[in-house]
């Protein structure tokens, strides 16, 4: 077994786990946000940010394995045929396990994209609702003006 191949497979598997966790956190965020549990929705958003950074780090590590430097003999052939894929890319396309994992990753990314579209719709609708409420408040603001402050505090203020 090729140790580089096994390393790539383990990195891809780790990436799949992180994307699955990101999808689960997205669902938790939606439930918390819709239930007006803003503390939990903020926690979910923070965790999503951490997971996204971990995925980015994994992507960089995977890319470093994927685009290894060419040997001198490979450089000469690459100069003569610029359109030919790099040897590392050809290995990825031929390897069944890596190709299967990449297919699962594509499916998860579609699921993540749908989850993000749902979040976007929720946030857009929330923005519309907040704008409507703000306009309603502003239209009634002159009717319900703040009371003028008195020189002495109210009974409630004096007790506190």
C-alpha positions as YAML, in Angstrom:
chain: A
units: angstrom
residues:
- id: 1
  name: UNK
  ca: [0.00, 0.00, 0.00]
- id: 2
  name: UNK
  ca: [1.13, 3.46, -0.83]
- id: 3
  name: UNK
  ca: [1.54, 5.49, 2.41]
- id: 4
  name: UNK
  ca: [0.79, 8.73, 0.55]
- id: 5
  name: UNK
  ca: [-2.44, 7.21, -0.77]
- id: 6
  name: UNK
  ca: [-3.43, 6.04, 2.71]
- id: 7
  name: UNK
  ca: [-2.69, 9.51, 4.12]
- id: 8
  name: UNK
  ca: [-4.90, 11.10, 1.44]
- id: 9
  name: UNK
  ca: [-7.68, 8.61, 2.17]
- id: 10
  name: UNK
  ca: [-7.52, 9.33, 5.90]
- id: 11
  name: UNK
  ca: [-7.55, 13.10, 5.24]
- id: 12
  name: UNK
  ca: [-10.54, 12.75, 2.93]
- id: 13
  name: UNK
  ca: [-12.36, 10.63, 5.51]
- id: 14
  name: UNK
  ca: [-11.66, 13.24, 8.20]
- id: 15
  name: UNK
  ca: [-12.96, 15.94, 5.85]
- id: 16
  name: UNK
  ca: [-16.16, 13.96, 5.27]
- id: 17
  name: UNK
  ca: [-16.67, 13.71, 9.05]
- id: 18
  name: UNK
  ca: [-16.19, 17.46, 9.46]
- id: 19
  name: UNK
  ca: [-18.64, 18.27, 6.66]
- id: 20
  name: UNK
  ca: [-21.21, 15.92, 8.22]
- id: 21
  name: UNK
  ca: [-20.70, 17.69, 11.56]
- id: 22
  name: UNK
  ca: [-21.14, 21.04, 9.81]
- id: 23
  name: UNK
  ca: [-24.45, 19.87, 8.34]
- id: 24
  name: UNK
  ca: [-25.65, 18.66, 11.77]
- id: 25
  name: UNK
  ca: [-24.67, 22.00, 13.34]
- id: 26
  name: UNK
  ca: [-26.60, 23.81, 10.62]
- id: 27
  name: UNK
  ca: [-29.72, 21.86, 11.56]
- id: 28
  name: UNK
  ca: [-29.17, 22.65, 15.26]
- id: 29
  name: UNK
  ca: [-28.71, 26.33, 14.41]
- id: 30
  name: UNK
  ca: [-31.99, 26.39, 12.47]
- id: 31
  name: UNK
  ca: [-33.91, 24.82, 15.36]
- id: 32
  name: UNK
  ca: [-32.34, 27.17, 17.90]
- id: 33
  name: UNK
  ca: [-32.92, 30.26, 15.75]
- id: 34
  name: UNK
  ca: [-36.53, 29.39, 15.00]
- id: 35
  name: UNK
  ca: [-37.12, 28.67, 18.71]
- id: 36
  name: UNK
  ca: [-35.57, 32.09, 19.54]
- id: 37
  name: UNK
  ca: [-32.80, 30.42, 21.50]
- id: 38
  name: UNK
  ca: [-30.24, 32.99, 20.44]
- id: 39
  name: UNK
  ca: [-27.53, 31.81, 22.84]
- id: 40
  name: UNK
  ca: [-27.59, 28.32, 21.36]
- id: 41
  name: UNK
  ca: [-27.75, 29.66, 17.79]
- id: 42
  name: UNK
  ca: [-24.66, 31.80, 18.50]
- id: 43
  name: UNK
  ca: [-22.87, 28.76, 19.95]
- id: 44
  name: UNK
  ca: [-23.70, 26.78, 16.83]
- id: 45
  name: UNK
  ca: [-22.41, 29.58, 14.62]
- id: 46
  name: UNK
  ca: [-19.15, 29.67, 16.60]
- id: 47
  name: UNK
  ca: [-18.75, 25.89, 16.29]
- id: 48
  name: UNK
  ca: [-19.47, 26.11, 12.56]
- id: 49
  name: UNK
  ca: [-16.72, 28.69, 12.21]
- id: 50
  name: UNK
  ca: [-14.26, 26.37, 14.00]
- id: 51
  name: UNK
  ca: [-15.25, 23.45, 11.79]
- id: 52
  name: UNK
  ca: [-14.87, 25.59, 8.68]
- id: 53
  name: UNK
  ca: [-11.32, 26.51, 9.71]
- id: 54
  name: UNK
  ca: [-10.52, 22.83, 10.29]
- id: 55
  name: UNK
  ca: [-11.91, 21.94, 6.86]
- id: 56
  name: UNK
  ca: [-9.82, 24.68, 5.27]
- id: 57
  name: UNK
  ca: [-6.68, 23.35, 6.99]
- id: 58
  name: UNK
  ca: [-7.48, 19.84, 5.76]
- id: 59
  name: UNK
  ca: [-8.05, 21.15, 2.24]
- id: 60
  name: UNK
  ca: [-4.63, 22.76, 2.30]
- id: 61
  name: UNK
  ca: [-3.04, 19.52, 3.52]
- id: 62
  name: UNK
  ca: [-4.88, 17.47, 0.89]
- id: 63
  name: UNK
  ca: [-3.78, 19.91, -1.80]
- id: 64
  name: UNK
  ca: [-0.18, 19.60, -0.67]
- id: 65
  name: UNK
  ca: [-0.37, 15.81, -1.19]
- id: 66
  name: UNK
  ca: [-2.28, 16.20, -4.44]
- id: 67
  name: UNK
  ca: [0.15, 18.60, -6.12]
- id: 68
  name: UNK
  ca: [3.51, 17.17, -5.24]
- id: 69
  name: UNK
  ca: [6.57, 18.68, -6.94]
- id: 70
  name: UNK
  ca: [7.47, 17.12, -10.29]
- id: 71
  name: UNK
  ca: [10.66, 15.09, -10.69]
- id: 72
  name: UNK
  ca: [13.15, 16.39, -13.28]
- id: 73
  name: UNK
  ca: [12.03, 13.77, -15.85]
- id: 74
  name: UNK
  ca: [8.38, 14.73, -15.22]
- id: 75
  name: UNK
  ca: [9.22, 18.44, -15.61]
- id: 76
  name: UNK
  ca: [10.68, 17.83, -19.07]
- id: 77
  name: UNK
  ca: [7.62, 15.90, -20.21]
- id: 78
  name: UNK
  ca: [5.33, 18.55, -18.66]
- id: 79
  name: UNK
  ca: [7.09, 21.23, -20.70]
- id: 80
  name: UNK
  ca: [6.48, 19.27, -23.90]
- id: 81
  name: UNK
  ca: [2.84, 18.51, -23.14]
- id: 82
  name: UNK
  ca: [1.32, 21.35, -21.12]
- id: 83
  name: UNK
  ca: [-2.21, 19.97, -21.49]
- id: 84
  name: UNK
  ca: [-1.38, 16.61, -19.91]
- id: 85
  name: UNK
  ca: [-2.62, 16.20, -16.33]
- id: 86
  name: UNK
  ca: [-0.06, 15.93, -13.56]
- id: 87
  name: UNK
  ca: [0.84, 12.36, -12.50]
- id: 88
  name: UNK
  ca: [-0.72, 12.89, -9.06]
- id: 89
  name: UNK
  ca: [-4.02, 13.90, -10.69]
- id: 90
  name: UNK
  ca: [-4.01, 10.80, -12.89]
- id: 91
  name: UNK
  ca: [-3.54, 8.59, -9.81]
- id: 92
  name: UNK
  ca: [-6.54, 10.23, -8.14]
- id: 93
  name: UNK
  ca: [-8.73, 9.62, -11.17]
- id: 94
  name: UNK
  ca: [-7.70, 5.95, -11.40]
- id: 95
  name: UNK
  ca: [-7.99, 5.13, -7.69]
- id: 96
  name: UNK
  ca: [-11.43, 3.68, -7.00]
- id: 97
  name: UNK
  ca: [-11.50, 4.34, -3.26]
- id: 98
  name: UNK
  ca: [-10.46, 7.96, -3.64]
- id: 99
  name: UNK
  ca: [-12.95, 8.47, -6.47]
- id: 100
  name: UNK
  ca: [-15.71, 6.91, -4.31]
- id: 101
  name: UNK
  ca: [-14.80, 9.19, -1.42]
- id: 102
  name: UNK
  ca: [-14.81, 12.23, -3.70]
- id: 103
  name: UNK
  ca: [-18.27, 11.23, -4.95]
- id: 104
  name: UNK
  ca: [-19.52, 11.02, -1.34]
- id: 105
  name: UNK
  ca: [-17.94, 14.42, -0.72]
- id: 106
  name: UNK
  ca: [-19.80, 15.91, -3.71]
- id: 107
  name: UNK
  ca: [-23.09, 14.54, -2.35]
- id: 108
  name: UNK
  ca: [-22.37, 15.99, 1.10]
- id: 109
  name: UNK
  ca: [-21.47, 19.34, -0.43]
- id: 110
  name: UNK
  ca: [-24.84, 19.41, -2.22]
- id: 111
  name: UNK
  ca: [-26.53, 18.71, 1.12]
- id: 112
  name: UNK
  ca: [-24.46, 21.46, 2.76]
- id: 113
  name: UNK
  ca: [-25.37, 23.85, -0.04]
- id: 114
  name: UNK
  ca: [-29.08, 23.12, 0.50]
- id: 115
  name: UNK
  ca: [-28.64, 23.66, 4.23]
- id: 116
  name: UNK
  ca: [-26.97, 27.01, 3.57]
- id: 117
  name: UNK
  ca: [-29.78, 28.02, 1.20]
- id: 118
  name: UNK
  ca: [-32.33, 27.25, 3.94]
- id: 119
  name: UNK
  ca: [-30.31, 29.36, 6.40]
- id: 120
  name: UNK
  ca: [-30.13, 32.18, 3.89]
- id: 121
  name: UNK
  ca: [-33.92, 32.07, 3.42]
- id: 122
  name: UNK
  ca: [-34.50, 32.08, 7.19]
- id: 123
  name: UNK
  ca: [-32.19, 35.07, 7.66]
- id: 124
  name: UNK
  ca: [-33.77, 36.95, 4.75]
- id: 125
  name: UNK
  ca: [-37.26, 36.38, 6.15]
- id: 126
  name: UNK
  ca: [-36.08, 37.43, 9.60]
- id: 127
  name: UNK
  ca: [-34.65, 40.59, 8.12]
- id: 128
  name: UNK
  ca: [-37.98, 41.34, 6.41]
- id: 129
  name: UNK
  ca: [-39.83, 40.72, 9.70]
- id: 130
  name: UNK
  ca: [-37.44, 42.94, 11.66]
- id: 131
  name: UNK
  ca: [-37.75, 45.71, 9.06]
- id: 132
  name: UNK
  ca: [-41.56, 45.52, 9.27]
- id: 133
  name: UNK
  ca: [-41.46, 45.65, 13.06]
- id: 134
  name: UNK
  ca: [-39.03, 48.58, 13.03]
- id: 135
  name: UNK
  ca: [-41.26, 50.47, 10.58]
- id: 136
  name: UNK
  ca: [-44.28, 49.77, 12.77]
- id: 137
  name: UNK
  ca: [-42.43, 50.98, 15.85]
- id: 138
  name: UNK
  ca: [-41.21, 54.12, 14.06]
- id: 139
  name: UNK
  ca: [-44.71, 54.92, 12.83]
- id: 140
  name: UNK
  ca: [-46.04, 54.82, 16.41]
- id: 141
  name: UNK
  ca: [-43.03, 56.46, 18.07]
- id: 142
  name: UNK
  ca: [-44.63, 59.95, 18.17]
- id: 143
  name: UNK
  ca: [-47.74, 58.48, 19.81]
- id: 144
  name: UNK
  ca: [-45.83, 56.75, 22.53]
- id: 145
  name: UNK
  ca: [-43.10, 59.23, 23.31]
- id: 146
  name: UNK
  ca: [-40.83, 58.70, 26.28]
- id: 147
  name: UNK
  ca: [-42.08, 60.41, 29.45]
- id: 148
  name: UNK
  ca: [-40.26, 63.52, 30.56]
- id: 149
  name: UNK
  ca: [-37.83, 62.83, 33.37]
- id: 150
  name: UNK
  ca: [-38.83, 64.15, 36.76]
- id: 151
  name: UNK
  ca: [-36.48, 65.77, 39.21]
- id: 152
  name: UNK
  ca: [-37.06, 62.93, 41.70]
- id: 153
  name: UNK
  ca: [-37.10, 59.29, 40.78]
- id: 154
  name: UNK
  ca: [-40.23, 57.18, 40.65]
- id: 155
  name: UNK
  ca: [-41.07, 54.90, 43.53]
- id: 156
  name: UNK
  ca: [-39.59, 51.96, 41.67]
- id: 157
  name: UNK
  ca: [-36.35, 53.82, 40.92]
- id: 158
  name: UNK
  ca: [-35.98, 54.97, 44.54]
- id: 159
  name: UNK
  ca: [-36.32, 51.43, 45.88]
- id: 160
  name: UNK
  ca: [-33.72, 50.06, 43.52]
...
